[in-house]
């Protein structure tokens, strides 16, 4: 298993909530250490309002809700991302719908 970071939109989260797979832009760590993961996470956060951390067998594979480890959502312009567990997908959807982010 490898951890990837998807740069996602409201539409991607809605698809996951509906049981569909998504293939958003994925960023893979260049190394297995924390620095590699942090860099991949940071890159994903530059491209969309949601970063989805997912554990997959291979990069490029579609991601389902069962693959998702966590959601990280930009709730404001601070640059900080709020962490949500997969069980909190409804809260993620609510947060995204109440902001002016792309779908």
Helices and strands as residue ranges (DSSP letters): E 2-8, H 10-17, E 25-28, H 34-45, E 50-56, G 65-67, E 68-74, E 81-84, G 86-88, H 89-97
